[in-house]
Amino acid sequence: DVVLAVVGGAPESPTGRRLAALGPMVRLIPEIPFSDVPLYLAAADVVAAPQRIGPDTLGQVPAKIFDAMALGRPIVSTRVSMIPEILDDSGVLVEPGDPAGLARAIAWLLDHPAEAAALGRKARERCVARYSYAAARQALFPLIDRALSHARATRL
């Protein structure tokens, strides 16, 4: 009763063909408009955002992690870049390059829906408190005001 939706992959690629061969429980969805991402995330019981360690992943965090947090979805990701700091204890982290660990984490969340829902709520709370516009405004606007005040004072 589980469907794996791989969003943004190329169904015609070698990886896409390998995944499709696993059976009808795998759905390959080609690249979607950015505006549709929340629709797919909201439909997910678990959002998996695994990252490999490499020059293109160090120093960046997939936006879908913040989107999934905002939507209150339980998240499984990897210990890459700032993902552990961003999720803290509001997501499940596995080592990069460990597909078996990723599968176990996803299966655990699917088998424990109450815990998964609680993790999703915690992710949403963390997102609102740390990564929302209101949180950014509260942190950044005083800095901007101080910089402007300093600039005005040094011109006098």
C-alpha positions as CSV (number, residue, x, y, z in Angstrom):
1,D,0.0,0.0,0.0
2,V,3.0,2.3,-0.4
3,V,3.8,4.3,-3.5
4,L,7.2,5.7,-4.1
5,A,6.9,8.9,-6.1
6,V,10.2,10.1,-7.5
7,V,9.6,13.7,-8.5
8,G,11.8,15.5,-10.9
9,G,13.7,12.5,-12.2
10,A,14.0,11.6,-15.9
11,P,11.9,8.5,-16.5
12,E,13.9,7.7,-19.7
13,S,17.2,7.8,-17.8
14,P,19.0,4.6,-16.8
15,T,18.1,5.3,-13.2
16,G,14.5,6.0,-14.2
17,R,14.2,2.8,-16.1
18,R,15.7,0.8,-13.2
19,L,13.2,2.4,-10.8
20,A,10.3,1.8,-13.2
21,A,11.3,-1.9,-13.4
22,L,10.6,-2.3,-9.7
23,G,6.9,-2.3,-10.4
24,P,3.7,-0.3,-10.3
25,M,4.4,1.0,-6.8
26,V,7.1,3.3,-8.2
27,R,5.8,6.5,-10.0
28,L,8.3,8.5,-11.9
29,I,7.1,12.1,-12.3
30,P,9.2,14.3,-14.6
31,E,10.3,17.7,-13.6
32,I,7.4,19.8,-12.4
33,P,6.8,23.6,-12.1
34,F,8.2,25.0,-8.8
35,S,4.7,26.1,-8.0
36,D,3.5,22.5,-8.0
37,V,6.1,21.3,-5.4
38,P,3.8,21.9,-2.4
39,L,1.1,19.8,-3.9
40,Y,3.3,16.8,-4.1
41,L,4.9,17.3,-0.7
42,A,1.4,17.8,0.9
43,A,0.4,14.4,-0.5
44,A,3.4,12.6,0.9
45,D,3.2,10.5,4.1
46,V,7.0,10.9,4.3
47,V,9.3,13.2,2.4
48,A,12.7,11.8,1.6
49,A,15.4,14.3,0.6
50,P,18.6,12.3,0.5
51,Q,21.8,14.1,-0.6
52,R,25.2,12.8,-1.6
53,I,28.3,14.4,-0.4
54,G,29.9,16.3,-3.3
55,P,30.8,19.7,-4.5
56,D,27.3,20.4,-5.7
57,T,25.7,19.5,-2.3
58,L,28.1,21.0,0.2
59,G,26.9,24.4,1.2
60,Q,23.4,24.0,-0.2
61,V,20.2,22.7,1.1
62,P,17.3,21.6,-1.0
63,A,14.4,24.0,-0.8
64,K,12.0,21.1,-0.6
65,I,13.2,20.5,3.0
66,F,11.9,23.9,4.1
67,D,8.7,23.4,2.1
68,A,8.2,20.0,3.7
69,M,8.8,21.5,7.1
70,A,6.3,24.3,6.4
71,L,3.7,21.7,5.4
72,G,4.3,19.7,8.5
73,R,5.5,16.6,6.7
74,P,7.8,14.1,8.4
75,I,11.3,14.3,6.7
76,V,14.1,11.8,6.2
77,S,17.3,13.3,4.9
78,T,21.0,12.8,5.1
79,R,23.8,14.3,7.2
80,V,25.1,16.6,4.5
81,S,25.8,20.3,4.5
82,M,23.6,22.2,7.0
83,I,20.7,19.7,6.9
84,P,21.4,18.3,10.4
85,E,21.4,21.8,11.8
86,I,18.3,22.9,9.9
87,L,16.2,19.8,10.9
88,D,17.8,19.4,14.3
89,D,15.5,16.9,16.0
90,S,12.5,17.6,13.8
91,G,13.5,15.1,11.1
92,V,15.2,11.7,10.7
93,L,18.8,11.8,9.5
94,V,20.8,9.0,7.9
95,E,24.3,8.8,6.6
96,P,24.8,9.8,3.0
97,G,25.3,6.8,0.7
98,D,23.3,4.5,2.9
99,P,20.2,3.5,0.9
100,A,19.4,0.7,3.4
101,G,19.4,3.2,6.3
102,L,17.2,5.5,4.2
103,A,14.8,2.7,3.5
104,R,14.7,1.7,7.2
105,A,14.0,5.3,8.3
106,I,11.2,5.7,5.7
107,A,9.7,2.3,6.7
108,W,9.8,3.2,10.4
109,L,7.9,6.4,9.8
110,L,5.3,4.6,7.6
111,D,4.9,1.9,10.3
112,H,4.5,4.5,13.1
113,P,2.1,7.1,11.8
114,A,1.5,8.8,15.2
115,E,5.3,9.4,15.6
116,A,5.6,10.5,12.0
117,A,2.7,13.0,12.5
118,A,4.4,14.3,15.7
119,L,7.7,14.7,13.8
120,G,5.8,16.6,11.1
121,R,4.3,19.0,13.6
122,K,7.7,19.5,15.2
123,A,9.2,20.3,11.8
124,R,6.4,22.8,11.1
125,E,6.9,24.5,14.5
126,R,10.7,24.7,13.9
127,C,10.1,26.2,10.4
128,V,7.8,28.9,11.7
129,A,10.1,29.7,14.6
130,R,13.4,29.7,12.6
131,Y,12.8,29.9,8.9
132,S,9.5,31.8,8.3
133,Y,9.3,35.4,7.0
134,A,8.3,36.5,10.4
135,A,11.3,34.9,12.0
136,A,13.6,36.4,9.4
137,R,12.1,39.8,9.8
138,Q,12.5,39.6,13.6
139,A,16.2,38.8,13.2
140,L,17.2,40.9,10.2
141,F,15.2,44.1,10.6
142,P,17.0,45.2,13.8
143,L,20.3,44.6,12.1
144,I,19.2,46.7,9.1
145,D,18.0,49.4,11.5
146,R,21.4,49.4,13.3
147,A,23.3,49.6,10.1
148,L,21.2,52.5,8.8
149,S,21.6,54.3,12.1
150,H,25.4,53.7,12.0
151,A,25.6,55.0,8.4
152,R,23.6,58.1,9.3
153,A,25.7,58.8,12.4
154,T,29.0,58.4,10.5
155,R,27.8,60.9,7.8
156,L,27.3,63.7,10.4
